[in-house]
Amino acid sequence: MRPEDLITHTPTAEVVARETQQLPSPSPEAEGFLRHTLEAAARPPTAAPWPALLQEAHGKMDSRYAEPATSHRGGMTGLALVLAKRAFRLTFQPFINEVLRKQVAFNEAILDALATVHDVQREQARAQAAWRKELERRLAQLEATGAHAEPMKPALREGEPKASAKRPRKRGR
């Protein structure tokens, strides 16, 4: 499809407005439901805390800072290792920060994107549940009124054989 196929100059806005005025007015029930649906859709999404599946990752987002230095060795060797680790961190922390600066920015961006995707999915699920509820309500209303429509049968084209007519089989060699 080409873009020029999508853009039309007819009908004009005046013609559309005139045709719209000729439409019958909706029932008060339909109008109330539409008003309720529009109000529900216009509500801003509720601010939610970080999703549970991202809580741990959010806590570890800043990879520049490690947990306190520890050692599984006991005695003087373990104490010496812990002191060496602390001294190393204290001395080289500015370099560590610089090396991991881009990684921290990346981690923040990824977690924000994941949180946004989670929020969008949650809103889509909410909208889909409302849509499904409305369809079920309409179906129940149709069933209550007994307005079952007969399934439409496809119309036969001219010269097309009926489904019940058997075609002669061709015999092979």
C-alpha positions in Angstrom: 0.0 0.0 0.0 1.3 3.4 -0.9 1.0 6.5 1.3 -1.1 8.3 -1.3 -3.7 5.5 -1.1 -4.2 6.3 2.6 -4.7 10.1 2.2 -8.0 11.1 0.7 -9.7 14.4 0.2 -13.2 13.0 0.1 -15.3 13.0 2.1 -14.8 16.4 3.5 -15.1 17.2 7.2 -18.4 18.9 6.6 -19.9 15.9 4.9 -18.7 13.6 7.7 -20.2 16.0 10.3 -23.5 16.1 8.4 -23.7 12.3 8.2 -22.8 12.0 11.9 -25.8 14.2 12.8 -28.1 11.9 11.0 -27.1 8.9 13.2 -29.6 7.8 15.8 -28.7 8.9 19.4 -27.5 6.0 21.6 -29.5 4.6 24.4 -28.8 6.1 27.9 -27.3 2.7 29.0 -24.9 2.7 26.1 -24.0 6.3 26.6 -23.4 5.7 30.4 -21.2 2.7 29.6 -19.1 4.6 27.1 -18.7 7.5 29.5 -17.6 5.0 32.2 -15.1 3.3 29.8 -13.7 6.6 28.7 -13.3 7.8 32.3 -11.5 4.5 33.3 -9.2 4.8 30.3 -8.4 8.5 31.1 -7.2 7.7 34.6 -3.5 7.9 34.8 -1.8 4.6 35.6 -1.2 4.1 39.3 2.4 4.6 40.4 3.7 1.2 41.4 6.8 0.2 43.2 9.4 -1.7 41.3 8.0 -5.0 40.2 9.0 -7.9 42.5 10.9 -9.6 39.7 13.1 -6.5 39.3 13.6 -5.7 43.0 16.8 -7.6 43.4 18.3 -6.3 40.2 17.3 -2.8 41.2 19.3 -3.2 44.4 22.4 -4.4 42.5 22.1 -1.8 39.7 25.1 0.2 40.8 28.0 -2.2 40.3 30.7 0.3 41.5 30.2 -0.6 45.1 30.8 -4.1 46.4 29.6 -5.7 49.7 32.0 -5.3 52.7 35.2 -7.3 52.3 35.2 -10.7 54.0 37.3 -13.8 54.1 36.5 -17.4 54.8 39.9 -17.9 56.3 40.3 -17.5 60.0 43.0 -16.1 62.2 45.7 -13.7 61.1 45.5 -14.7 57.4 41.9 -13.9 57.1 42.3 -10.6 58.9 45.2 -9.6 56.7 43.2 -10.5 53.6 40.2 -8.4 54.7 42.5 -5.4 55.5 44.2 -5.8 52.1 40.9 -5.9 50.3 39.7 -2.8 52.1 43.0 -0.9 51.3 42.7 -1.9 47.7 39.1 -0.7 47.5 39.9 2.6 49.3 42.9 3.2 47.0 41.4 2.3 43.7 37.7 3.3 44.2 38.0 6.4 41.9 39.4 4.2 39.1 36.7 1.5 39.7 34.0 4.2 39.5 35.3 5.5 36.2 35.7 2.1 34.7 32.2 1.0 35.7 30.4 4.4 35.0 29.0 3.3 31.6 28.0 -0.1 33.0 26.0 1.6 35.7 24.3 3.9 33.2 23.5 0.9 31.0 22.1 -1.1 34.0 19.9 1.9 34.9 18.6 2.2 31.3 17.9 -1.5 31.1 16.1 -1.7 34.4 14.0 1.4 33.5 13.1 -0.1 30.2 12.1 -3.4 31.8 10.0 -1.6 34.4 8.3 0.4 31.6 7.6 -2.9 29.7 6.2 -4.4 32.9 3.9 -1.3 33.5 2.7 -1.4 29.9 1.9 -5.1 30.2 0.0 -4.5 33.4 -2.1 -1.8 31.8 -2.7 -3.9 28.7 -3.8 -6.8 30.9 -6.2 -4.4 32.8 -7.6 -3.1 29.5 -8.0 -6.5 28.1 -9.8 -7.7 31.3 -12.2 -4.7 31.0 -12.8 -5.5 27.3 -13.4 -9.2 28.1 -15.9 -8.2 30.8 -17.7 -6.0 28.4 -17.9 -8.7 25.8 -19.2 -11.2 28.3 -21.8 -8.7 29.4 -22.9 -8.1 25.8 -23.0 -11.9 25.2 -25.1 -12.4 28.3 -27.4 -9.6 27.2 -27.8 -11.2 23.7 -28.4 -14.6 25.2 -31.0 -13.1 27.6 -32.9 -11.5 24.7 -32.7 -14.7 22.6 -31.4 -12.8 19.7 -29.3 -15.6 18.3 -28.5 -15.0 14.7 -28.4 -18.0 12.3 -24.8 -18.5 11.0 -24.5 -17.1 7.5 -24.0 -19.6 4.8 -21.6 -18.6 2.0 -23.4 -17.7 -1.2 -22.7 -19.8 -4.2 -21.2 -18.2 -7.2 -22.7 -18.6 -10.6 -21.6 -21.8 -12.2 -20.2 -23.2 -9.0 -21.3 -26.8 -8.2 -23.2 -27.5 -5.0 -21.3 -29.1 -2.1 -23.6 -32.2 -2.4 -22.9 -32.7 -6.1 -20.2 -35.4 -6.7 -17.6 -34.8 -9.3 -16.7 -37.7 -11.5 -13.4 -39.3 -10.6 -10.7 -39.5 -13.2 -9.1 -42.9 -13.5 -5.4 -43.2 -13.6 -3.4 -45.2 -16.2 
